[in-house]
Structure formats: structure tokens, C-alpha cells
Amino acid sequence: MIVVGSGIAGLTTAVLLAESGRRVRVWAREAGERTTSAVAGGLWWPYRIEPEPLAGAWALESLAVYEELAGRPEETGVRLVDGVHQGARLDELGEWAGRVPGLRAVAEGLAARLPVIDMPVHLSWLRQRLEKAGGAVEVREVADLTAVPAPVVINCTGLGARSLVPDPAVRPVRGQLVVVENPGVTSWFTSVDHASAASTYFIPQPGRLLLGGTAEEDDWSLEPDPATAEAIVARCAAVRPEIAGARVLTHRVGLRPAREAVRLERQPLPDGRLLVHNYGHGGAGVTVAWGCAREAAESANRTT
């Protein structure tokens, strides 16, 4: 089996396949550390992903995995961190929200202790887990999914699916982050207006604080915009004033692979081989990774 794509979806799917006894290789245009997943803030929460009922189930399955992995944070990159979703309300969320341990209404919105994933560490850990199970990651450019020489091909190419499938329904939603030295912030915070391209959030990671953000639809630019960065810092500093003086370490931009619905399905090929799609996770690839990977792996393992 060959999994195309080395982001969170590709590596997680490959791990489950390899640990089920399959011989798996991951083909990727670039290493996992250079994918959109590596840029992600890493807070577990279903964001900009449809359909919500399925996404909620995938997210809860992933939550259970992350809660277990949080017992080994230095190794896995997963920690449980307290925080608040400002302005969020339980009655505006799906049934999944009622099954999130400790999620509760507070004056500001919703509070919870949720997984925060240090993505570079976690992607490296996934790759090591894959290799331990006998799998391998190879840097290979794929121009045609149907030409990949394997009886089963799993498509985890994210935004790349737009041209590879091709699937014009996959569109970029640009997210820009500012990474600063952490002035002592130990909790995460989000305030999202879905009608606006601007949002406010900060997420503490080891040795740094991630500030966001944006959700700019159909914007392909990977270059950080200085004015946007300045506005991000100002919005976050309005919530926590100490952020205003934090030294900027770097800027990040990622393109979320948005779609009207996640594509997670089998596609039999004319020559009898199988193509399994697992892409279009929007802003919640990390959040639903394990649930989607299990379903994709089960599809790939089915012979009929």
C-alpha cells in the first residue's frame, strides 16, 4: 500500500495500516515537517470542517487517542491545557460537544482542558512510530494518483487533491500565525467570528506562544503579510497585554484544505486496484486525524 501525503492525515493513516500488518510506504512531495500540518496551531477543536455529525464522531475518537498520548508529552508532543473559547455556546454546537469531558459554560464562553499538539514534535513521533512498524516515508513527486504502483493507494494530499484528483471543490483557506517568546501565558484562548476573515487566538507551545489568526478563503499566498501580523499581535494583546512586548520569533502561513465535506471514500479503479480518499479536513485535520485514519485504514483493508 502507498499513502500519498505526509501531513497528519497521511502519517496517521499509514501508522494504523502498518500496525495492522500491512506493508506501507508514504510518498510525499516534502517531508512532514514542511507540510501544512506542521504550521497548525495544534489545538484540538472541530473548526471549519463539515459535515459536523461525522466530524464530531471523528474528533471524539481522536480526542481519546490524544488524551492517552498526553501522558508522554515530551515524546508525543501532546499536552492537556486549559483554555476558553470566548463567545462559544453549547447550544450552538453539535451532539459531540456534550461528550467532551469537562467542557462547560463560563461567563466568557466555553472552558475546557483540551489537547494541544506540538505539531513538529508530533509529526516526527508519528514518522518514528511508522518506521518502527515497518513502514517508510519516501520523498516522491506524484503527478497522477492512478499511476502510483500499488494495489491500494490512499490519497491524503490535502490541498494537493485539487489538482491531483482533480477536485476543484478543494479550496485554500489561508491562515497566518505569529510565533513569539511566551511571556508567561499558560492557557489557550480563542475568539472566532465565522463571518470575518480575522480571528483571535493564542496557544502556548513549549518555548513559544502561537498567535493567530486569519481564515482568508481562496488566498494562495504563503508569504506572511506584515500588516496582518501586526493586527494579530494587537488583537491578542488586547486580551493579554503582556503579549504586546513579546519578542517575535518567526511568522508562519498555512493553507487549510477546505471542502464542503470531507472526502473519505473508496474509489475502485478500472484495473481492479483501489484508491481511498481521505482529504478536505479544513481547519480540523489534527482534530479528526485518528478517527478519519481508522475509517480510511478500514476501507483500504477491505477486499470487497
C-alpha positions in Angstrom: 0.0 0.0 0.0 1.1 3.5 -0.7 -0.2 6.6 1.2 0.3 9.8 -0.8 0.9 12.7 1.6 2.9 13.1 4.8 0.8 15.5 6.8 -1.1 14.5 9.8 -3.8 12.6 7.8 -1.2 10.7 5.7 1.1 9.7 8.6 -1.7 8.7 11.0 -3.4 6.6 8.3 0.0 5.0 7.4 0.7 4.2 11.1 -2.7 2.4 11.5 -2.1 0.4 8.3 1.4 -0.6 9.2 0.4 -1.6 12.7 -2.3 -3.8 11.3 0.3 -5.8 9.5 0.3 -4.1 6.1 3.4 -3.1 4.2 3.1 0.6 3.8 5.1 3.4 2.2 4.3 7.0 2.4 5.1 9.1 -0.8 5.3 12.8 -0.2 6.4 15.8 -2.2 8.0 17.1 1.0 8.8 16.0 4.5 6.1 16.1 7.1 7.9 19.0 8.9 7.2 21.1 5.8 3.5 20.4 5.3 0.5 22.5 6.3 0.1 20.2 9.3 3.4 21.4 10.7 2.2 25.0 10.7 -1.1 24.2 12.5 -1.7 25.7 15.9 -2.4 22.3 17.3 -5.5 22.9 19.5 -8.0 20.0 19.4 -11.3 21.5 18.3 -13.6 20.9 15.3 -13.1 24.1 13.2 -14.1 24.8 9.6 -15.0 21.2 8.8 -18.1 19.5 7.5 -20.3 17.5 7.9 -20.5 18.3 11.6 -22.1 15.0 12.7 -19.3 12.9 11.1 -16.6 15.4 12.1 -17.8 15.3 15.7 -17.5 11.5 15.8 -14.1 11.5 14.2 -13.0 14.3 16.6 -14.1 12.4 19.7 -12.3 9.3 18.6 -9.2 11.3 18.1 -9.7 13.1 21.4 -9.5 9.7 23.2 -6.2 9.0 21.5 -4.7 12.4 22.3 -5.7 12.1 26.0 -3.7 8.9 26.2 -0.8 10.4 24.3 -0.7 13.3 26.7 0.7 11.0 29.3 4.0 11.2 27.3 4.2 14.9 26.2 8.0 15.1 25.6 7.8 12.0 23.3 4.4 12.6 21.5 4.2 16.4 21.6 0.7 16.2 23.1 -0.3 18.0 26.3 -3.7 18.8 28.0 -4.1 22.5 28.5 -6.8 24.7 30.0 -8.4 27.4 28.0 -11.5 29.3 26.9 -13.5 29.6 23.6 -14.8 33.1 24.0 -18.3 33.6 22.8 -19.0 29.9 22.1 -22.2 28.3 23.4 -23.0 24.6 23.9 -26.4 25.0 22.2 -24.7 26.2 19.0 -22.6 23.0 18.8 -23.4 19.5 17.7 -24.1 16.5 19.9 -20.4 15.8 20.1 -19.8 18.7 22.4 -21.8 17.1 25.2 -19.3 14.2 25.2 -16.2 16.3 25.6 -15.0 15.8 29.2 -15.1 18.9 31.3 -16.4 21.2 28.6 -18.6 23.8 30.4 -20.2 27.2 30.1 -18.4 30.1 31.8 -19.0 33.8 31.7 -16.7 34.3 28.7 -18.0 31.3 26.7 -16.9 27.7 27.0 -14.0 26.4 29.1 -12.2 23.0 28.8 -8.9 21.2 29.3 -8.1 20.1 25.7 -5.2 18.5 23.9 -2.7 20.9 22.4 -0.3 19.2 20.0 3.2 20.5 19.3 3.0 19.6 15.6 6.7 19.4 14.6 7.3 17.0 17.6 4.1 15.0 16.9 4.8 14.6 13.2 8.3 13.4 14.0 6.9 10.9 16.5 4.4 9.6 14.0 7.1 9.0 11.5 9.2 7.1 14.0 6.1 5.1 15.0 5.5 4.3 11.4 9.1 3.2 10.8 9.0 1.0 14.0 6.0 -0.8 12.5 8.0 -1.4 9.3 6.7 1.5 7.2 8.8 4.1 5.4 8.5 7.7 4.1 9.9 8.4 0.7 10.2 11.9 -1.0 8.4 11.3 -4.3 6.6 13.7 -6.6 3.2 12.3 -7.6 1.6 13.7 -10.8 -1.1 11.0 -11.2 -2.7 9.1 -8.4 -3.8 6.3 -10.7 -0.2 5.7 -11.8 1.1 5.1 -8.3 2.3 1.4 -8.5 0.4 -0.2 -5.6 -2.7 -2.4 -5.4 -4.1 0.1 -2.8 -3.4 3.9 -2.9 -4.6 6.2 -0.1 -4.9 9.8 -1.1 -4.1 12.1 1.8 -2.9 15.0 -0.2 -4.9 17.8 1.3 -5.0 20.9 -0.9 -3.0 18.9 -3.4 -6.1 16.9 -4.2 -7.4 19.9 -6.1 -5.0 19.2 -9.0 -4.2 15.5 -8.4 -7.8 14.1 -8.3 -8.6 16.6 -9.7 -11.2 18.1 -7.3 -12.0 21.8 -7.7 -14.1 21.6 -4.6 -11.0 21.7 -2.5 -10.0 25.3 -1.8 -7.4 27.1 0.3 -8.3 29.0 3.5 -5.2 30.9 4.4 -4.1 31.0 8.0 -1.3 33.3 9.3 0.4 33.0 12.7 2.9 35.0 14.6 5.3 33.0 16.9 6.6 34.9 19.9 8.5 34.2 23.0 6.0 33.2 25.7 5.7 36.0 28.3 4.1 33.6 30.8 0.8 32.6 29.1 -0.1 29.0 30.2 -3.7 28.8 28.9 -5.1 28.8 25.3 -7.7 31.3 24.1 -9.9 31.6 21.0 -12.4 34.1 19.8 -13.7 33.3 16.3 -16.2 35.3 14.3 -17.1 33.0 11.4 -18.3 35.9 9.4 -14.9 37.5 9.4 -11.5 36.5 8.0 -9.9 37.7 11.2 -9.9 35.7 14.5 -8.1 36.0 17.8 -6.3 33.1 19.4 -3.2 32.2 21.3 -1.9 28.7 22.0 1.1 28.0 24.4 3.6 25.6 23.0 6.9 24.6 24.6 9.3 27.5 24.4 6.9 29.7 22.4 3.4 31.2 22.1 1.4 30.9 18.8 -0.7 33.9 18.0 -3.4 34.0 15.4 -5.1 34.2 13.2 -6.8 34.5 9.8 -9.2 32.5 7.6 -8.8 34.0 4.2 -10.8 32.0 1.6 -9.2 31.3 -1.8 -6.0 33.1 -0.9 -3.0 31.1 -2.1 -0.2 33.4 -0.7 2.3 31.7 1.5 4.1 35.0 2.3 3.5 36.5 5.7 1.9 39.9 5.5 3.4 42.4 7.9 0.2 44.4 8.4 -1.7 41.2 9.1 1.0 40.1 11.6 0.8 43.5 13.4 -3.0 43.2 13.6 -2.8 39.6 15.0 -0.4 40.7 17.8 -2.7 43.7 18.6 -5.8 41.5 18.9 -4.0 39.0 21.1 -2.5 41.8 23.3 -6.0 43.3 23.8 -6.8 40.0 25.7 -3.4 39.5 27.4 -1.5 42.9 27.5 1.9 41.1 28.2 1.8 39.7 24.6 2.4 43.2 23.2 6.0 43.2 24.3 6.8 39.6 23.4 9.8 39.2 21.0 8.7 37.8 17.6 10.5 34.6 16.8 9.0 33.8 13.3 5.9 34.1 11.1 4.0 31.1 9.7 1.4 30.7 6.9 -0.5 27.6 6.1 -3.3 26.9 3.6 -6.1 24.8 5.1 -7.6 22.3 2.6 -11.3 23.4 2.8 -14.1 21.5 1.2 -17.9 21.5 1.6 -17.5 18.0 3.1 -14.5 15.8 4.0 -14.0 13.2 1.2 -13.4 9.8 2.9 -14.4 7.1 0.5 -13.3 4.2 -1.7 -12.8 4.6 -5.4 -12.3 1.3 -7.3 -10.1 1.8 -10.3 -10.8 0.3 -13.8 -7.8 -2.0 -13.5 -9.1 -3.6 -10.3 -6.9 -1.6 -7.9 -8.3 0.6 -5.1 -8.0 4.3 -4.4 -9.1 5.5 -1.0 -9.6 9.3 -0.4 -9.0 11.0 2.9 -8.8 14.7 2.4 -10.7 18.0 2.8 -10.4 18.4 6.5 -10.4 22.2 6.5 -9.1 23.6 9.8 -9.5 20.4 11.8 -7.1 17.9 10.3 -5.3 17.5 13.6 -8.6 17.3 15.4 -10.1 14.4 13.3 -6.8 12.7 12.3 -7.2 9.4 14.2 -11.0 9.0 13.5 -10.5 9.6 9.8 -7.4 7.4 9.7 -9.2 4.5 11.2 -12.0 4.8 8.7 -9.6 5.1 5.8 -7.5 2.2 7.0 -10.6 0.0 7.3 -11.6 0.9 3.8 -8.1 0.1 2.5 -8.1 -3.2 4.3 -11.4 -4.3 2.9 -11.1 -6.5 -0.1 -14.7 -6.1 -1.3 
